[in-house]
Amino acid sequence: MIDFLLAQPLMILPAVPLWICGLIYLLVRRETRSLRVLVYTFVIVIITLMLLHGKPYYTLGVYFVLIAAGAVYIENITAGGNILIKPAILIFMVLIILPGLPFSLPVLPFDKMVEYGQESKKFGLGQFLYWEDGRAHSLPQDYADMTGWQELAGIVISTYRHLDATEKAECLIYGENYGQAGSIKYFGKNVGLPEPVSFSDNFLFWTPDTLTAQIFIYINDDTSGISAYFGSIQEMGRITNPYARESGLPVYLCRFPRNDFKEFYQNKVRRLKSNFHRPLAE
């Protein structure tokens, strides 16, 4: 819970003066008494997500009401001629974001970012290095999450290009999670790769209900889930970038599906999609 609360100001750091002004404006000014329900809503959302162990960034949407209120408050107090307040707030917002900028944008190379992350702990910015597993790592999660995507796509593209024309027409590419599938979709769209399939998150809705593929490019940590359904499973490469969150992730080429693979696939898709397609009550 402490980590959740500490992450709140860090997520929306440049706008801290605005949303704090908005909080004060809604709480103490007589003319905003009827709008104080917005503050109560803000507090309830924060507490609810904290108690339910939601991710810190789930709260981002509720800050914009306070930011808007803060902007109105600043406009009101500067209407009488306090012209220095606005530029002072703007300068503060720019300066306060600079130390945290490398955590948001990849402006530093990997080795420098690791060094910067370690040094940042001395100044209270170590919270940026905590991942959803609750542990501190050498890189921010988003930074490591998207690292290795192009390398992964390159392995898949190379594997696909080694297939003959018949095999390409019967090829299915599967990613175990939406990051893997998303990287294939993004980097493969201009090189002729078929649309990737995944049972993860929204990708499930575009997954075909039936299967005709005879060749399976499979992206996952291991093949235990499918080893019984193919006569040949060959590892084609792994992510080698040590800074990638999924460093070491392998890509497999699966051939000679056994008769029950299509049934296995179709039953799994049907079961997963049934969670979202319930018949309406009569």
WOFENLIN-V248036 format. One record per pair of residues at least 12 apart in sequence whose C-alpha atoms are under 8 Angstrom apart, sorted by the first residue. I is the first residue (numbers start at 1). J is the second residue. If there is no record, write none. Layout:
I_J, I_J
This chain:
1_50, 1_51, 1_53, 3_127, 4_50, 4_55, 4_56, 5_50, 5_56, 6_127, 7_56, 7_127, 7_128, 8_56, 8_57, 10_128, 11_57, 11_60, 12_60, 13_93, 13_96, 13_97, 14_92, 14_93, 14_94, 14_96, 14_97, 15_67, 15_93, 17_70, 17_89, 17_93, 18_66, 18_67, 18_68, 18_70, 18_71, 19_63, 19_64, 19_66, 19_67, 19_68, 19_69, 19_70, 20_66, 20_67, 20_70, 21_66, 21_67, 21_69, 21_70, 21_71, 21_73, 21_74, 22_66, 22_67, 22_68, 22_69, 22_70, 22_71, 22_72, 22_73, 23_39, 23_66, 23_69, 23_70, 25_69, 25_70, 25_73, 26_39, 26_69, 27_39, 38_65, 42_62, 42_63, 45_59, 45_62, 46_59, 55_132, 74_86, 100_125, 103_128, 103_140, 103_143, 106_143, 110_243, 113_139, 114_138, 114_139, 117_129, 117_138, 117_139, 118_138, 128_140, 129_141, 139_243, 141_245, 144_243, 144_244, 144_245, 145_179, 145_244, 145_245, 145_246, 146_179, 146_244, 146_245, 147_241, 147_243, 147_244, 147_245, 148_239, 148_240, 148_241, 148_244, 148_245, 148_246, 148_247, 149_180, 149_183, 149_184, 150_183, 150_187, 151_239, 152_180, 152_183, 152_184, 152_238, 152_239, 152_251, 153_183, 153_184, 153_187, 153_188, 155_236, 155_237, 155_238, 155_251, 156_184, 156_217, 156_251, 157_188, 157_191, 157_193, 159_217, 159_236, 159_253, 160_193, 167_214, 167_215, 168_215, 170_212, 170_213, 170_214, 170_215, 171_194, 171_213, 171_214, 171_215, 171_216, 171_217, 172_194, 172_196, 172_197, 172_213, 172_214, 172_215, 172_216, 172_217, 173_194, 173_195, 173_196, 173_197, 173_216, 173_217, 173_218, 173_219, 174_196, 174_197, 174_198, 174_216, 174_217, 174_218, 174_219, 175_196, 175_197, 175_198, 175_218, 175_219, 175_220, 176_198, 176_199, 176_200, 176_219, 176_220, 177_198, 177_199, 177_200, 178_198, 178_200, 178_201, 178_203, 180_219, 181_196, 181_197, 181_198, 182_196, 184_196, 199_269, 199_272, 204_272, 204_273, 205_273, 207_269, 209_266, 209_269, 209_270, 210_262, 210_265, 210_266, 211_262, 211_265, 211_266, 212_262, 214_255, 214_256, 214_257, 215_253, 215_254, 215_255, 215_256, 215_257, 216_253, 216_254, 216_255, 217_251, 217_252, 217_253, 217_254, 218_251, 218_252, 218_253, 218_254, 219_249, 219_250, 219_251, 219_252, 220_249, 220_250, 220_251, 221_249, 221_250, 222_250, 229_257, 229_258, 229_260, 229_261, 230_254, 230_255, 230_256, 230_257, 230_258, 230_261, 231_254, 231_255, 231_256, 231_257, 231_258, 232_254, 232_255, 232_256, 233_252, 233_253, 233_254, 233_255, 234_252, 234_253, 234_254, 235_250, 235_251, 235_252, 235_253, 236_250, 236_251, 236_252, 236_253, 237_250, 237_251, 237_252, 238_250, 238_251
